[in-house]
Structure formats: structure tokens, C-alpha cells
Amino acid sequence: MFLLLLSTFLVAISVPLAALLVKDLDPLVFAFFFLLLLILIQLPFMYRKWNEIKNLSWKKELPLLSISGLVATLFYWCEFSSLKVGLPVSHVSFLTLTVPAWVIFYEYTQGSGSVWSVNKLIMAILGSIIMILPEVGGSFSLGHILPVITSFLMAAFLISSKKSQDAGISPLVCSFFNDLLAFGGVSLLILLNGKQQMVSHLPSNLGGIFLYALVIGLLPGLTMLYGLRKTKLLTAATVIMIEPIVFGIIAVALNADLLGLNFLIGAVLITLSNMPDNFFYVLRKVRVIYALNTFK
């Protein structure tokens, strides 16, 4: 639990820092150098895990790592792209609060939880839609959906990483292969989009990307993976909520002028989607008692 909390607070500044670093770069190009640096940083430590890597099974561990790598590829691309669609950083950060709703719904499909899991997901999706709608005089683009997709992919990454941990893959190996396979996926996307010339020269802010990869990419990622080993999936998703809450409060305080009615309504719905089931039970009980008292 402590490692998950540590990971959460390390990531608390990730959104504003990424927004500054991605500002002058194509999101795919930023993801390319970000993942490349992550791999280079981790590479010296892989010799200690060489025996584990050699024993990875094509029928068990490698398929799980491949799924995580695919999810990570899409996640990084959507995460960095969502910072350039015109939404305020506070909105992008707050939309991360829908991650637990996706995880709860997944648990429900696996036979755990109650029907409220479906209701929570509906509230989270509805709140997200309202939040990304433009205010009066604004314009909407399909790119505004990217932060919502990012939250879904973050939940999928949590689930796939947890499955890798349950299969006995060590956090260090899991982290390295997640980044390595994601790097391959991002490189393929760059080739398919004809952007290979954009990665033929180093970006001017490479030092900033290196620090971002080390402090925001590697350390929180490893602490999250180590924390997942002894933590239930739903608990992990709930702990990770602290990050967008912490940054969301800061962002709201600094950018109050960017917050309109859509944000407030969406925030209320998304917050309700994260309430425990007994909260709704108590709420229904209070409502019934109030209704009965009105007829006395």
C-alpha cells in the first residue's frame, strides 16, 4: 500500500510537466524518446534478471506481457496526445478519476461486486462526456475524447499488470518489457504515419525528457508494480485516485477561470461514481425516511 501511495504522489506532477514537454513536440515523437530513455535506464539492471527472462514461457508469461505492451502503446500515445487537444489541464487530470469505475466494472464482469458497478460506470461516462463538452461559444473536436480513452487504457494497464504479477513475473522484468514492447508499438505507429524523419534528430529538450522518464516514468511505474503484488486490483485503482485529486485541487485553485458549469456537473457525476456502495445505500435510506416524514 505504501508503495502505491508513493507512486501516486510521484505522478501527481506528471500531467503539468508532460504538458510543458509535449508542447513543441509531436505526441508520438515524445513517446518515442520517452520510452527509449526508459529502456536505456533499465537496461543495465536486466543482467540480474537474465535467468528469469530466459525462463519466460511463450504460453504463459509472454502473452501477458504482449497484452500489457499493446495497452501501454495505446496508453502513452493517448496520454500525451490528450495534452494537445485544447482541454484545460485540470479537466484532463480530473478525468483520470474514472479509472476506478472501469476497474469496478471489470471486477463485476468477473463475478465480483454488485449491480451498482454498472451504475457507477454509467455515471463516470456521463460525467466525462459532460466535462469534455465545450462551453458556450467553444468548439468540440473528436480529440476531446482522448482523455476519456486514456482513463480506460489506464484501467486496462492496471488489470494487465496485475495479471502479470499474479503469473509470477517480477516487477522489474514486467516494467522493462512493458516499455520495450510499447517502444516497438510506438515506433510502428511512427512508421505508419510517415514521421520517421521526426525522430532522426534529438529534441532540444532531451534533458527534460530524461528527467521526466527517470522521476515520473520509471520510479512511479516500478513502485506501482511492486505495490500491486500484495494489493487487490480495486484497492490499487482507488489509491491511484489520490493523484488526480491532489493535482485536481491545485489545478482548480490555479485555473478557476477555466472551470464552467460543464466541469462542475461532470465533476459531481465522476465523484459519485467513486463513492462506496454503502454510500448509496445510506442515501436511499435517508431519502425513504424523508419521504415518509413528509406524510406524517
N, C-alpha and C positions, 0 to 999 in steps of 0.2 A: 504493500500500500504506500509506504514512504517513497519508494522509487517512482511510482506513478504520480504522486504529488510533486516530486522533484521534476519529473519530466514535464508536467503541466506548467509549472512556474517558469521553466526554461523556455517553453514555447510561447509564453504569454506575450513576448515582444516580437514573435515571428512575423505576424501579419504586417505591422508598420515597417519593419526592416525590409521584408520582401518587397513591399510596395515601393520603397525607395530604390532598391537594387534593380528591380524589374523595369523600372520606369523607362529607361532608354534602351532596353533590350527586348527582342522577341521572346515570348514565354518559353518556347521550345529551346531556343538557344541558351537561355538562362538555366533551364532544367538540365541541358546537356552538360554545361560546365559545373553546375552544382553537383550532379551525380558523379561526374568524372573525378572531381576533387574528393568526394566522399569515398569513392573506391580506392583512390591513391592513399588516402589517410588510413584506411582499414587494411590495405594490402600487407603491410609488414607484420600484422598480427595473425594473418591467416596461416603462417607456418606452424603455429601452435595448435591449429585445428585441422592440420592436414590429414591426420588419421580419420577424423570424423567426416571430412569432406569425401575421402576415398570410399567410405562405407555408406554414403548416401544411396538409397535404393531408388531405382527407376520406377518401381511400382508403388512406393510409399512416400518417401520424403521429397523427391524431386518434383512430382506432380503438384504437391502442396506449395513448394517454393515457386514453381512456374505460375501458379494462380496468383500468389502474392505479388510476384514480379509484374504480371499483367495489370493487376489492380493498382500497383504503385505507379506504373507508367501513366495510366489514365489519371490517377490522383494528382501527380505532380503537374501534369500538363493543365488540368482543370484548375488546380490551386493557383498556379502562377498566372494563368490566363484570366482568372476571375478578378485579379487585381487591376486589370486594364480595361474593364468593361464600362467604367464610369460610375459604379456604385460607390458610395462612401465606405471607407474602411470599417467604420462602426457597423454598417449593415452586413458586410462580408463576414466580420468576426461573429456577430450575433447569430447568423445563420448556422454557424457550427453547432449551436445548441440543439439542432435537430438530430445530431448523431445518436444520442441515446434512444430516441423514438424508433430509428431504423433498427438498432440492436434489439430493442424490446420486441419489435415486430418479428424479427428473425427468431428470437427465442420462442415466441408464440407459435411460429410455424413448426418449431421442433418439439412442440408439446408442452412448453412451459409458459406460465403466465395466464392471464385472463383475457376476456374479450376486450377489455379496456386497452389492450395493446394496439388493437386496430383503431380505436377511437383516438388514441394518442398520436398515432401516425397520421391520421386524417387532420388532426389539429395542427401538427407540425408542418404538413404540406400546405395546408390552407394559410397558415401564418407566414410561411415562406413566400407563397405567391403574392400575398397582400404586401409583404415587405419590399419585394422587388418591383412592384408596380410603380410607375413614375407618378410624382406629384403633379398637380395641375400645371400645365404648360411644359411638362417634361416629355421625353420620348422613351419608348420601350424598344429594346432590341433582344434578340434571342440570346445574346451574350450574357444578359442578366440572369439567365437560368444556370450559368456555370457554377456560382457559389452553392446552389442547391445540389447540383450533381456532385460537387466536391464533398459535401457533407455525407451524401450517400456512399461515395467511394471511401471516405474516411472510415465509415462504419464497416464497409466490406473489408478494408485493410485490417481493421481490428479483429474481425472474425477470422480472416485467413491467417493472420499472425498467431492468434490463439490456437488455431488448429495445428499450425506448425510447431508451437510449443508443446502441445499435447502429444505430438508424434515423436517428441524427444530431441528435436533439433535445438541446439544451443542458441541463445540469443545472438551471440557474435556471428555465428555462421548464418543465421536467419537474416540479420541485418545486412551482411555483406552480399548475400545472394539476392535479397530484395533490391538493393541498389544496383547490383551488377545487371540483373535482368531488366530492371527499369531503364538503365542506361542503354541497353540494347534496344528496348522498345522505343525510347525517345529518339535514338539515332535513326531507327527505321522511319519514324514519323518525319524526321528532318529530311531524309532522302525522298520520301514520297511527296513532300511538299516543295521539293527543289530548293531547300535552304542550306545545302551543304557548304556553299561559299561563305555563309554567315558564321560558320564555326571554324573556318580556315585561319582566322586570326584571333588572338586573345582579346577579350573585352578589357576596356580601360579600368573597370572596377573589379578586376580579378581578385585583388587582395580582400576586398569587401566580401566577395562571394566565398572566398576561402574561409574567412572568419565565420560567415553565416553557416557554411557547411559544417564547420567544426563545432561551433557552440549551439547552433539552432538545429542543424541536421543530425549530426552523429550522437551527441550526448543525450538529447531528449529521446531519440529513437532507441538507443541502447537501454536507457533506464526504463522506458516503456516496455520493451521486450522482456527485460529481467523482471519487471513488476507483474507482467502478465502470467508468469509461471505459477504464481501462487494466488492469483486473484481471479475471481469469476468475471466472465465477459461483461455482464451487465454492470457490475461494480466498477470495472475499469472504464466503461463508457461514461458512467456517472461522474467519476473522479475527473476525467478529461474535460467535463463541462466547466470546471473551475477556470480553465484558461480563457475561454471566450467571455465568461462572466467578469473576470478580473480586467481583461483588456476592454471589454464592452463598457464597463463603468468608466474607465479612463477616457475611452473614445467619446462616450456620451457627454462627459464633462467638458471635453475639449472642442467638440463639434456639435453643440446643442442646436446651432442654427441649421444644421443639415437634417435634423430629425423632424419629420412631419407626422401627420395622422396615420399614414400607412405604416410607418415604422412602429408607432405605439401600438396599433391594433395587432400587427404581426408579432411584436414582442410579447404581448399578452398571451396570444394563442400558443406561441412556441414555449413560453414559460409554463403554461398549463400542461403542455404535452410532456413536461418533465416532472410533474407532480406525482408522488407515490399514489398507488391505488386507494389506500385508506383515506387520502385527502378527499377524493371524490365520494367515498362512502360517507364521510362526515358531512360533506357539503349537501348530499342528498338528504341525510338525516335532518340537518338544520332546516332545509327547505320544507320538508314534510311537517316538522314541528311548527314552523312559521305559518304554514298554510292552515294547520288545524287551529292554531291560536286565533286566526282571523275570523273563524266562525264561532268562537265562544261568545 
